[in-house]
Amino acid sequence: MIGALRIWEGLEAELGCRVGWQQGGNLSLAFSEADLVARRDWQRRAVEEFGLDTRMLSATETHALIPQLATGRGVVGAMYTASDGKAEPARATRAFFDAALGAGAAVCFGEPVTRIDTSAGKVSGVQIGDRLYRAKTVVTAAGAGSAALLRKAGLSLPQEFIRATVARTVAASDQRIPACVSGQQTGIRQDVNGAYVISVAGGEYDLRLDSWRHMRWYEATRKSNPDAARIDYLAPLKRLLPGKTTSPLADFPPSRDDARPEPFRVEQARREFAHLFPVLADLQIETSWAGIIDVMPDVIPVLGTVDGISGLLVATGFSGHGFGPGPMAGKVLSELAAGRLSPVDISSLSPMRFERQ
Ligand SMILES: Cc1cc2nc3c(=O)[nH]c(=O)nc-3n(C[C@H](O)[C@H](O)[C@H](O)COP(=O)(O)OP(=O)(O)OC[C@H]3O[C@@H](n4cnc5c(N)ncnc54)[C@H](O)[C@@H]3O)c2cc1C
């Protein structure tokens, strides 16, 4: 992530276009003594182990930093990292896409990869429809689609899917909050147009017929973080009767995975935003959407090579935190794909870590 930050800092110059990058800091609010203890522990590790500029703020300092944050809302302090930043996902991914085309990448749209072809312990290509694209190196970076592809190639990854809802307000013309703010339930970021994008911590786990497959891997995660996912036992039924569910209005076209935002999460987002920032409470929720978080049991990404299948690289399972570190993940993969060593130690992210247990 630290490596990614260095890339983000120079990205607009490198790509020659604006991606909404702003180094506005990251503020994690504390609402109790227990929150403070947990954040102090993070802060100490951030400074001592990683040399970051993370510091603790008192309640008064927190309110001074973000004047729109109302007093009397239970904020007892915060952890603040001034060097952290934000960018616009749609602009950034488009900019990378254009830069890849400019560098000679060929792109094939419309049909999924159905199989990673291997022979004699080596990757030989990918199958799309009835065509085989030959390649000596294949990077599997298919988000929530990765585990299914890799399973067919012989690597079992206990990747699961959480449906997470996001709400966005109309733009606030006169109020600016440069920092990303984490509240009790939400993560709040003001976008380049002045609107607030509010992600709700936690999401829906839509039960599937093969949900049993990875159950054992998630026992410990569920115990330590029971609110991370609400199990929707009726999801298989809802898939059969899609007309029976109601979704809030959205101005985004549905993605292929057809992830629905949950109206009650949108309301959760609106309520906490208005509670923390009453001066912004009049901003209407303009739209909402949902995305699939491809999660791993240890909630850290899978990045690296696969034992026994030479030429196969994996970058997936970012567990809801793939946009920020994305540029560095790309850098690591490009080095590995060129047959060089990773510029940072990625051994703890190995795709093989689940095979060994
Ligand atoms: C609601 C929400 C909020 C988030 N907030 C943050 C945040 O604040 N900060 C942060 O850092 N991250 C955040 N994330 C996480 C971040 O968006 C992801 O970690 C990141 O997008 C993962 O990138 P990826 O390239 O691995 O996968 P994706 O972005 O999912 O890309 C994978 C691509 O592969 C394609 N694909 C899948 N299967 C196949 C196939 N068989 N053949 C061909 N193509 C295929 C998919 O269609 C997709 O286009 C959030 C995610 C969600 C859902």
The ligand as an ORCA input file, in Angstrom:
! r2SCAN-3c Opt
* xyz 0 1
  C     -18.893     -1.206     -2.504
  C     -17.421     -1.297     -2.636
  C     -16.614     -0.330     -2.058
  C     -15.223     -0.397     -2.188
  N     -14.446      0.568     -1.627
  C     -13.107      0.506     -1.775
  C     -12.266      1.498     -1.212
  O     -12.732      2.461     -0.593
  N     -10.926      1.392     -1.371
  C     -10.375      0.351     -2.048
  O      -9.142      0.295     -2.158
  N     -11.145     -0.621     -2.586
  C     -12.504     -0.572     -2.468
  N     -13.274     -1.548     -2.982
  C     -12.651     -2.734     -3.543
  C     -12.194     -2.570     -4.965
  O     -13.213     -2.041     -5.773
  C     -11.782     -3.945     -5.473
  O     -10.891     -4.542     -4.549
  C     -11.110     -3.848     -6.815
  O     -11.988     -3.324     -7.769
  C     -10.671     -5.247     -7.242
  O     -10.046     -5.093     -8.473
  P      -9.791     -6.364     -9.347
  O      -9.162     -5.859    -10.597
  O      -9.107     -7.422     -8.546
  O     -11.238     -6.953     -9.670
  P     -12.474     -6.250    -10.446
  O     -12.431     -4.770    -10.321
  O     -13.664     -6.999     -9.960
  O     -12.148     -6.618    -11.944
  C     -12.231     -7.948    -12.401
  C     -12.700     -7.922    -13.844
  O     -12.619     -9.234    -14.369
  C     -13.790     -9.500    -15.098
  N     -14.019    -10.948    -15.146
  C     -14.513    -11.760    -14.163
  N     -14.560    -13.037    -14.587
  C     -14.058    -13.036    -15.856
  C     -13.840    -14.051    -16.820
  N     -14.120    -15.337    -16.587
  N     -13.334    -13.687    -18.033
  C     -13.007    -12.366    -18.307
  N     -13.202    -11.369    -17.405
  C     -13.719    -11.704    -16.210
  C     -14.893     -8.744    -14.361
  O     -15.995     -8.529    -15.207
  C     -14.146     -7.472    -13.985
  O     -14.235     -6.520    -15.004
  C     -14.662     -1.484     -2.881
  C     -15.473     -2.461     -3.457
  C     -16.836     -2.367     -3.340
  C     -17.693     -3.431     -3.983
*
